[in-house]
Structures are given as structure tokens and as C-alpha cells.
Amino acid sequence: MTVVSDSSPLITLAKIRWLELLPQLYQTITITPQVYDEIVVRGAGLTGSAEIAGSKWIDVKLVKNADLTVAHQRFGLGIGELSAIMLGLELKADLVLIDDMKARKAAQEQGLAVLGCVGVFEQAFTSHLLSDLPQAYRQLLASGAYVDPRILEDSLKALNLPPL
């Protein structure tokens, strides 16, 4: 399974100490040099930086045929988000991990399957890697990540779990 990620899900999951779900679910996560730079280089000392820098399950790949400056102007997305979408297209990724709604929409319009942290948690729960989904959602909300609580409530309801 080919999975490409933007920086946001990696940082958010590291912040709430659930980053290890990613290699358990997907074995390898591919990121672009732009995403690596955002997390590890410019984000040195911040949450997720050391974890990503030292992860054997992170694979950094360059987007081959992309003018990110033109795409940035066209779509108005961040370079990390754009590079993740473009790499996802190049690799014919099975899944792209992005939290930002505008970037998610752009990826979906390009035919990519997209999940954010909520979707990762749902997969982890249904794969029996996470036993307390409501608690994980509470951690997500407490982290300061912008997540519409209605999305979390709908997820819990769909899985026949108690509300937050």
C-alpha cells in the first residue's frame, strides 16, 4: 500500500503520542522533501521533528514533474500540501494523509483517496490497534487541532460508540 502524507497529520499524531499508529497501519509513509523540511528542518525542536527524523518507516521522495510555485499560485495551498498531493498522483498512491479541508478537497478532486487524523483513528480502531476511540478524539481536541466536533460525534455514532 502506498501512503503519502502532508505534515499536519504527522505533527498532530506526534503531539498526542499516536504517531506509532501509522507504521502499524501502513508500514511505510512517503513524504516529500518539502514536508520533511517543514517538520524536521524548519520545525527542529518542535513536536514531531525528532520522531520523524528518526523514523525508519518514513520514506522521502522528490516530486519529479512539478512546478510547485505555479501550483501554489493556482491552488493557494501550502507547498507541503501541494507536494504531497502531486507525489500522491505521481506514485498513484492508495491514500494521502491530509488534515486541511481545502487541501483535502483539492486532492479528492484529483481522484486521490484522502484521510486525516480522524480517519486514521477510525482505521486504527477497526483494526484493533486502538481500543478507546472516544479518548483518542478527546486527545485530538485537547491538542488544539481544528476538528469539527460534529465529525467526531458522527464517527462515534457510526461505530456504535458513546458520544464524547
C-alpha positions as CSV (number, residue, x, y, z in Angstrom):
1,M,0.0,0.0,0.0
2,T,1.4,3.4,-1.0
3,V,0.6,6.1,1.5
4,V,1.8,9.7,1.2
5,S,1.4,12.3,4.0
6,D,1.4,16.0,4.4
7,S,3.0,17.4,7.6
8,S,-0.2,18.1,9.6
9,P,-1.3,14.5,10.4
10,L,2.3,13.6,11.3
11,I,2.7,16.6,13.6
12,T,-0.7,16.1,15.2
13,L,-0.3,12.4,15.8
14,A,3.2,13.0,17.3
15,K,1.8,15.7,19.5
16,I,-0.8,13.4,21.1
17,R,1.6,10.4,21.1
18,W,-0.2,8.3,18.5
19,L,2.4,8.5,15.7
20,E,3.2,4.8,16.0
21,L,-0.3,4.0,14.6
22,L,1.0,5.0,11.1
23,P,3.6,2.3,10.6
24,Q,1.3,-0.3,12.3
25,L,-1.5,0.6,9.8
26,Y,0.5,1.3,6.6
27,Q,4.1,0.1,7.2
28,T,5.7,3.0,5.2
29,I,4.7,6.6,4.9
30,T,6.1,8.5,2.0
31,I,6.7,12.3,2.3
32,T,8.3,14.9,0.1
33,P,11.4,16.9,0.9
34,Q,9.2,19.9,1.4
35,V,7.2,18.1,4.1
36,Y,10.4,16.8,5.7
37,D,11.8,20.3,5.7
38,E,8.7,21.7,7.3
39,I,8.7,19.1,10.1
40,V,12.4,18.3,10.7
41,V,14.4,21.3,9.5
42,R,12.3,24.4,10.0
43,G,10.4,22.6,12.8
44,A,13.6,21.5,14.6
45,G,12.9,21.2,18.3
46,L,9.1,21.2,17.8
47,T,6.7,18.3,18.3
48,G,7.2,15.6,15.7
49,S,10.6,16.8,14.5
50,A,12.8,14.2,16.2
51,E,10.2,11.4,15.8
52,I,10.1,11.9,12.0
53,A,13.8,12.4,11.6
54,G,14.5,9.1,13.4
55,S,11.7,7.1,11.8
56,K,12.8,4.1,9.7
57,W,9.3,3.9,8.3
58,I,9.4,7.4,6.7
59,D,10.5,7.4,3.0
60,V,11.4,10.8,1.5
61,K,10.8,11.1,-2.3
62,L,11.1,14.0,-4.6
63,V,8.2,15.0,-6.8
64,K,9.6,14.5,-10.3
65,N,7.4,16.6,-12.6
66,A,6.1,19.5,-10.7
67,D,6.4,23.2,-10.6
68,L,5.3,23.8,-7.1
69,T,5.4,27.6,-7.4
70,V,2.9,27.6,-10.3
71,A,0.7,25.0,-8.4
72,H,0.9,27.1,-5.2
73,Q,-0.3,30.2,-7.1
74,R,-3.1,28.2,-8.9
75,F,-4.4,26.3,-5.8
76,G,-3.5,28.6,-3.0
77,L,-2.3,25.7,-0.8
78,G,0.9,25.4,1.1
79,I,4.0,23.9,-0.6
80,G,3.9,20.8,1.7
81,E,0.2,20.1,0.9
82,L,0.8,20.6,-2.8
83,S,3.9,18.5,-2.9
84,A,2.1,15.7,-1.0
85,I,-0.9,15.8,-3.5
86,M,1.5,15.9,-6.5
87,L,3.6,13.0,-5.2
88,G,0.4,11.1,-4.4
89,L,-0.6,11.5,-8.1
90,E,2.8,10.5,-9.4
91,L,3.0,7.4,-7.2
92,K,-0.6,6.5,-7.8
93,A,-0.9,6.4,-4.0
94,D,-3.6,4.3,-2.4
95,L,-4.0,7.0,0.3
96,V,-2.9,10.6,1.0
97,L,-3.0,11.8,4.6
98,I,-4.0,15.5,4.8
99,D,-6.0,17.3,7.5
100,D,-6.6,20.7,5.9
101,M,-10.1,20.8,4.4
102,K,-9.1,22.9,1.3
103,A,-6.2,20.6,0.6
104,R,-8.3,17.5,1.1
105,K,-10.8,18.8,-1.4
106,A,-8.1,19.5,-3.9
107,A,-6.7,16.0,-3.5
108,Q,-10.1,14.4,-3.8
109,E,-10.8,16.5,-7.0
110,Q,-7.6,14.9,-8.4
111,G,-9.0,11.4,-7.7
112,L,-7.0,10.7,-4.6
113,A,-8.3,8.8,-1.6
114,V,-7.8,11.1,1.5
115,L,-7.8,10.6,5.2
116,G,-7.0,12.9,8.1
117,C,-6.3,12.1,11.7
118,V,-10.0,11.2,12.3
119,G,-9.9,8.6,9.5
120,V,-6.5,7.2,10.8
121,F,-8.1,6.8,14.2
122,E,-11.1,5.1,12.8
123,Q,-8.9,2.6,10.8
124,A,-6.8,2.0,13.9
125,F,-9.9,1.3,16.0
126,T,-11.5,-1.1,13.4
127,S,-8.1,-2.8,13.1
128,H,-8.0,-3.3,16.9
129,L,-4.8,-1.1,17.3
130,L,-6.8,1.5,19.3
131,S,-9.2,0.4,22.0
132,D,-10.6,3.8,23.2
133,L,-11.6,5.9,20.2
134,P,-13.5,8.5,22.2
135,Q,-10.4,9.1,24.4
136,A,-8.3,9.5,21.2
137,Y,-10.8,12.0,19.9
138,R,-10.6,13.9,23.2
139,Q,-6.8,14.0,22.9
140,L,-7.2,15.3,19.4
141,L,-9.5,18.1,20.5
142,A,-7.2,18.9,23.5
143,S,-4.2,19.2,21.2
144,G,-5.5,22.3,19.6
145,A,-6.0,20.6,16.2
146,Y,-9.0,22.1,14.5
147,V,-11.6,19.4,14.2
148,D,-15.3,19.9,14.0
149,P,-16.7,18.1,17.0
150,R,-19.7,17.1,14.9
151,I,-17.4,15.0,12.7
152,L,-16.1,13.2,15.8
153,E,-19.6,12.6,17.1
154,D,-20.8,11.3,13.7
155,S,-17.8,8.9,13.6
156,L,-18.6,7.6,17.1
157,K,-22.2,7.2,16.2
158,A,-21.4,5.3,13.0
159,L,-19.2,2.9,15.1
160,N,-21.9,2.5,17.8
161,L,-19.8,4.1,20.4
162,P,-20.8,6.5,23.1
163,P,-20.6,10.3,22.4
164,L,-17.8,12.5,23.7
